[in-house]
Amino acid sequence: MDILPPCPKCASEYTYEDGPLLICPSCGHEWSPDEVVESEVGLVVIDAHGNQLADGDSVTVIKDLKIKGSSSVVKVGTKVKNIRLVEGDHNIDCRIDGIGAMTLKSEFVKKS
C-alpha cells in the first residue's frame, strides 16, 4: 500500500488517488503528485489536545491562570475569541473580556 502525501493546501492526511490526480476530501483541492509544491510552512501552533490553531480561532482555557503582577485569575472555561498567533514562548496573542490584552501559552488552551 502506497503512503500518499498530505494535502498541500490544508495538510489533511486523508488524501486519495483519482486517476492521475490526488484529491483532498476535506478541502476539495486537487493536484498532480508530480507537481513540486512550494508552500511556505508558517507558524504551527498546537493546542493542549494536539489540534492545530490558526489566526482567528476561538479557544477555551483549560487551567486557572494567574496573571503576573495582578491578583486577577483567568478561570477554567474562559472562552477567548479571535486569537492571533505569534512567535515566542507565549504564542497566542488575545484580548480577554474583563481583563484586557494578554498573551497565552498554547499548552493551556483547547480549540473550541
C-alpha positions in Angstrom: 0.0 0.0 0.0 1.4 3.4 -1.0 1.5 6.2 1.5 0.0 9.3 -0.1 1.3 12.8 0.8 -0.9 15.1 2.9 -2.9 17.9 1.2 -0.6 20.8 0.4 -3.4 23.3 1.0 -4.9 22.1 4.3 -2.5 19.4 5.5 -5.2 16.8 5.7 -3.8 13.2 5.7 -7.0 11.7 4.1 -5.9 12.2 0.5 -6.8 9.7 -2.2 -6.0 8.9 -5.8 -8.4 9.6 -8.7 -6.7 8.7 -11.9 -3.6 10.8 -12.3 -4.6 13.3 -9.6 -4.5 13.3 -5.8 -7.7 14.7 -4.1 -8.3 16.0 -0.6 -11.8 15.2 0.7 -11.5 17.9 3.4 -11.0 21.0 1.2 -11.5 19.6 -2.3 -8.0 20.5 -3.5 -6.8 18.5 -6.5 -3.1 18.3 -7.5 -0.8 16.1 -9.5 1.6 14.0 -7.4 4.4 15.1 -9.9 3.9 18.8 -9.0 6.6 20.4 -6.9 4.7 22.0 -4.1 6.4 25.0 -2.7 4.4 26.0 0.3 5.6 28.2 3.0 5.0 26.5 6.2 4.2 29.3 8.6 3.9 29.3 12.3 2.5 26.0 13.5 0.8 26.2 16.9 -0.7 23.1 18.6 -3.2 23.3 21.5 -3.2 21.0 24.6 -5.2 18.3 22.7 -3.0 18.2 19.6 -5.2 20.4 17.3 -3.6 22.9 15.1 -4.6 26.5 15.8 -4.9 29.3 13.3 -5.4 33.1 13.4 -9.0 34.0 14.2 -9.8 30.7 16.0 -11.6 30.6 19.3 -10.1 28.7 22.3 -11.1 27.7 25.8 -8.7 28.0 28.8 -8.2 24.5 30.4 -6.5 25.6 33.6 -6.7 28.5 36.1 -4.0 31.0 35.0 -2.7 33.6 37.5 -1.8 36.9 35.9 1.7 38.0 36.8 1.7 41.3 38.7 -2.0 41.2 39.4 -4.4 39.5 41.7 -6.6 38.5 38.8 -7.1 34.9 37.5 -8.2 33.7 34.1 -10.6 30.9 35.1 -11.0 27.4 33.6 -13.6 27.5 30.8 -13.0 31.1 29.8 -13.6 31.5 26.0 -11.2 33.6 24.1 -12.3 34.6 20.6 -10.3 35.8 17.6 -6.8 34.8 18.7 -3.6 35.8 16.9 -0.6 33.5 16.7 2.8 35.0 17.4 6.4 33.6 17.7 7.8 33.0 21.2 7.1 31.2 24.4 3.7 32.7 24.8 2.4 32.1 21.3 -1.2 33.3 21.4 -2.0 37.0 21.5 -5.6 37.8 22.5 -8.0 40.0 24.3 -10.0 38.6 27.3 -13.2 40.3 28.4 -12.8 41.9 31.8 -9.0 41.5 31.7 -7.7 43.0 28.5 -4.9 42.2 26.1 -2.6 39.4 27.0 -0.5 36.5 25.7 -1.1 32.8 26.5 0.8 29.6 26.0 -1.0 27.2 23.7 -0.5 24.3 26.1 -3.1 25.8 28.4 -5.9 26.2 25.8 -8.1 23.9 23.7 -9.6 24.7 20.3 -13.4 25.3 20.6 
